[in-house]
Amino acid sequence: MILAIIVGMALVTMIPRVIPAFIVDKLQFRDWINRWLNAIPYAALGALIFPGILSVVPDQPLIGLLGGVAAVILSFLGLNVILVVIGAIVTVFLLTM
């Protein structure tokens, strides 16, 4: 009985995740919808990162902001993502010393 419940729960969660993978390839969206859909990952990433920037050092949110600014500057210079992250970490580390 428990095995049937586990299999049923797996199917219920798997079906809504698998169906869009097969449908999206066949749909043709308008250009403005494609631009909007392409912007979603950047908006979600910003929403996830920004609160963390403000809470790096709880009493001093300016240090996190300066680390974020360093990351933005390094990314505009065209550096690799790993180097941008390391640069932001080093900036925050040096400011907290």
Protein Blocks (a to p, Z undefined) as FASTA:
>chain_A
ZZmmmmmmmmmmmmmmmmmmmmmmmpccdfklmmmmmmmmmmmmmmmmmmmmmmmpmmlm
mlmmmmmmmmmmmmmnopafklmmmmmmmmmmmmmZZ
